[in-house]
Amino acid sequence: MKNWLLFVVTVCVLLLTACTTSNTRADIQEHEGEKTVLYMNNGKEPTSFNPPSGFDDVSWNALNNLMEGLTRLGKNDRPQPAIAERWDISENGKIYTFYLRENANWSNGDPVTAYDFEYAWEQLLNPENLSPAAFLGYLIEGGEAYNNGNGPKDKVGVRAVDEKTLEVTLTAPTGFFLHVISNPAFFPVNKKVATENPDWHTEAETFVSNGPFILEKWKHNSHMIFAKNDQYWDKDTVQIDIVHWAMVEDTNTEYQMFQTGDLDMTSIPSEIADQLIEDKNVVIEEQAGLSFFRFNVTMEPFQNEKIRKAFALAINQQDIVDYVTRNREEAAHGFVSPGFVNPDGGDFRGITGDLVVFDPKKARRLLKEGMEEEGYDALPDVNLSYNTSESNKAIAETMQAMFKENLGVDVRLGNIEWGVFLEDQKALKLQFSRSSFIYDYGDPVNFLESFTTDSTMNRTGWSNEDYDKLIRLAKTESNEIKRWDYMYEAERILAEEMPIFPIHYYNQVHLYSDSVRGIVRHPVGYLELKWARKD
Amino acid sequence: MLRYILKRFLTMIVTIWIIVTITFVLMISIPGSPLNEERGTSESVQRNLESYYNLDQPYHIQYILYLKSIVTLDFGPSIKQPNQTVNDLLGQGFPISFELGMVTILVALLSGVTLGIIAALKHNGFIDYMAMSVAVLGISIPNFVLSTLLIQQLAVNLNLLPPATWASPLHMVLPVAALATGPMAIIARLTRSTMLEVLTQDYIKMARAKGLSPWKIVIKHALKNALMPVITIIGTLLAGILTGTFVIEKIFAIPGMGRYFVESINQRDYPVIMGTTVFYSVFLVVMLFLVDIIYGLLDPRIKLHKKEGE
């Protein structure tokens, strides 16, 4: 009896093994040989390849290489003509007319039309579709009202004039609109395909693309295979024939796969970052974003500006990046990250300069003054909260030591699981908490508007009328020079009142194999394989 | 026998119902909502999302809806992977996790029993000590440490095997080795001790006296009885292997369903939490049930006892 059972189990297992393994193996092998195959890692399964739905980097990194919007960010991270060959902007800066390329086609041979964009953007804003990226479309006239269910669809300022002309009306002149529409949320959707099959984007078999690559195979949660798109208008630029995307979440495994040649690129496990970061093949690129801490100005003692500033100036950001994170981030002495270029070609950071610089002496003086203002004999208890992770813990502990050393203040630390942390932070239940911001598009206002009075990203209880006004102006001013002036001013107010204080700007550190060149990562996050080469 | 099975089956249903209910209560009592994103969505979108996922309903209605989804075996769409239903996720992930788990238990059984028999036969000899040292080592090293070690040595340094992912039988070697070592060690120790006990019994002496070859005695007579306790603990080991796959699948980037189990809780993806919990508990309860039945089939004393009881 026992032997019989064992035999059956063995046969079942072997059969199962045989059928699951044979086809995946074949996928990979059929592409080796003459073709250039690039091995990438996407980390995990993309949330969605439907442009209006997938609002995260695991979707964007891949999707940005399958599809293309009216503009695409170039190697210099600035928007370049893509599906739109050229465009006109009206005198008042509110009406954009895009002229689509005659030779822009979908991978199934259909031409890419203005109707496809009209359809896709309507999908983005349609309240029924629950798109997390819908807020990006609020720049478009009628977009916010439609998305909130307060306005009709036909009042949305997107109109296909004819097959190849798209007219977009904005609520206000928006200097960064061309940058925003390079975001995958604004990619077109093949209207014909999507109306016939609303689930066109969930499987490789039905997926139509208009970018450098097509989705040849998508085994969910396992791997994807992209092949060069011979319908792409700029196909001669594309040098990679096949991109194989693994979905490996564990950084150590990813690095080990890189070592064995199973991946052409890897991120660096934090445990060995300080050894690896010296490698000649390590590429460090900026990522627009800020790691910072929020004070809750509705809780003692942080209702006091001087006490807030004392805490901010007691932190040596340079030491944190040099000895704690050790990932070559740039210590942040301002709020807007470097790399945002004004109309005159100057960097935002260079203009407002260093606003938050470590100064223990001044910090102690401010703390004393602040305590006198509030009539404190002893500082109320301070609890610093962070969402649970080893790196957040290391930073928090370092800060705890710095507060002790530079202010003589004992700060208590507490870690909270992410979901709870976020809820508590939004509900203003945390007194002093870790925060981070990653830009969605390349304009400083994306970050700065987080701290207006009614923003859901504020989470400090801080409110300043002048600040709100400056941000409103920065979103509506048509004169770019003035618009940037408003943003400089807004940042100065942040530094003056310090409801938050900065630690470091983000970066993207990757190790590339010797043979790979030309992969571009934009500071706003997504990745370009269009110019990649592998020898 | 049939009555016994029926009774066990009813107990199974009740067990699963209790698990579902406890999971539901725990799930709704963790703070944080699946729709609480870093960037807040507009109020109307938030409202639409809530009503789409029935999160605007009172808890007792939500509970009844969950029970309904379990009975109809349709867990609905995942909140965090909107293009896939929970059934899709389970359908893709389960065969792979099952394959990993089954191969592991098979490897653990075969190697553990072999190791145990050898150790018992060479009792207190060099081989016995070696085998038991390996077993102690296997029990003490956590599988995630072993995985990293195996990848580093066998894949990176020696380049013998692929480091991760799930593409060919060769890709299975490392994860199965990492996962099977612990259970193998337990089985080896157990087999050894029961084997030692069995070998001293009279019927073995009788067999020896009849002049049977030592191998025939071990395989045909001793092993059958020595394996009874091993079969008993397979159920427990299976639970250990299942939870072990959560970690191993992540390290080896295996597209099984273990990752959803952990991730869904972090993301408060309610339908996936319920789906994976129900699935795992049903699977485990059924496996334990099967082990009991096999146990009954293998051990005549149990059958006898049941008959007498009726």
Contacts between the chains, C-beta under 8 A, distances in Angstrom:
chain1	res1	chain2	res2	distance
A	1	B	297	5.9
A	1	B	298	6.6
A	2	B	224	7.2
A	2	B	227	7.6
A	2	B	298	6.3
A	5	B	294	6.8
A	9	B	102	7.2
A	9	B	106	6.8
A	10	B	106	6.9
A	12	B	102	7.6
A	13	B	99	7.1
A	13	B	102	5.0
A	13	B	103	5.8
A	13	B	106	6.2
A	16	B	95	6.9
A	16	B	98	7.5
A	16	B	99	5.1
A	16	B	102	7.5
A	17	B	99	6.2
A	17	B	103	7.1
A	17	B	169	6.1
A	17	B	172	7.3
A	20	B	95	6.4
A	20	B	96	6.7
A	20	B	99	6.3
A	20	B	166	8.0
A	21	B	166	7.9
A	21	B	167	6.8
A	21	B	168	5.2
A	21	B	169	5.7
A	21	B	171	7.8
A	21	B	172	8.0
A	24	B	166	7.1
A	24	B	167	4.6
A	24	B	168	7.5
A	25	B	167	5.4
A	25	B	168	4.7
A	28	B	167	6.5
A	45	B	81	6.8
A	47	B	80	7.2
A	47	B	81	6.1
A	47	B	82	7.3
A	47	B	83	7.8
A	48	B	81	7.7
A	48	B	82	6.1
A	48	B	83	5.1
A	49	B	83	7.9
A	50	B	83	7.1
A	53	B	82	6.3
A	53	B	83	7.4
A	127	B	44	5.4
A	127	B	45	6.1
A	127	B	48	6.0
A	128	B	48	6.9
A	130	B	41	7.8
A	130	B	45	5.6
A	130	B	48	5.7
A	130	B	49	5.3
A	130	B	52	6.8
A	130	B	82	7.9
A	131	B	45	7.7
A	132	B	37	6.4
A	132	B	39	7.4
A	132	B	41	6.1
A	134	B	41	7.3
A	134	B	42	7.0
A	134	B	45	6.5
A	135	B	39	7.4
A	135	B	41	7.4
A	135	B	42	6.9
A	144	B	42	7.7
A	147	B	42	5.9
A	147	B	44	7.2
A	147	B	45	6.8
A	148	B	42	5.3
A	148	B	43	7.1
A	148	B	44	4.7
A	148	B	45	8.0
A	149	B	44	4.4
A	199	B	83	7.5
A	201	B	83	7.2
A	202	B	83	4.7
A	202	B	84	7.5
A	219	B	255	7.5
A	220	B	84	7.0
A	220	B	88	7.5
A	220	B	92	5.4
A	220	B	255	7.5
A	221	B	89	7.8
A	221	B	92	6.0
A	221	B	93	6.8
A	221	B	255	4.1
A	221	B	259	7.9
A	222	B	165	7.7
A	222	B	166	6.7
A	222	B	255	4.0
A	223	B	165	7.3
A	246	B	165	6.0
A	246	B	253	6.6
A	247	B	253	6.5
A	247	B	255	7.3
A	248	B	164	6.2
A	248	B	165	7.1
A	248	B	253	3.9
A	249	B	250	5.9
A	249	B	253	6.6
A	249	B	259	7.5
A	250	B	250	5.6
A	250	B	251	5.2
A	250	B	253	6.9
A	252	B	148	6.2
A	252	B	251	7.6
A	253	B	151	6.9
A	253	B	163	6.8
A	253	B	164	4.8
A	253	B	251	5.7
A	253	B	252	6.7
A	253	B	253	5.9
A	256	B	151	5.1
A	256	B	152	6.7
A	256	B	155	6.5
A	256	B	156	5.3
A	256	B	163	4.7
A	256	B	164	7.1
A	257	B	163	5.0
A	257	B	164	5.7
A	257	B	165	7.7
A	259	B	156	4.8
A	259	B	163	7.8
A	260	B	155	5.5
A	260	B	156	5.8
A	260	B	159	6.5
A	260	B	162	7.3
A	260	B	163	5.1
A	262	B	162	6.8
A	262	B	163	6.3
A	262	B	164	7.6
A	262	B	165	7.5
A	417	B	32	7.7
A	417	B	266	7.7
A	418	B	32	7.9
A	418	B	266	6.9
A	419	B	30	7.3
A	419	B	31	7.0
A	419	B	32	2.9
A	419	B	33	7.7
A	419	B	36	6.7
A	419	B	266	7.0
A	419	B	267	7.6
A	419	B	268	5.5
A	420	B	30	7.6
A	420	B	31	4.5
A	420	B	32	5.0
A	422	B	32	6.9
A	422	B	36	5.7
A	422	B	38	6.6
A	423	B	31	5.8
A	423	B	32	5.1
A	423	B	33	7.3
A	423	B	36	5.6
A	424	B	31	7.8
A	426	B	36	7.5
A	426	B	40	7.5
A	456	B	39	7.0
A	456	B	40	3.2
A	457	B	39	6.7
A	457	B	40	7.5
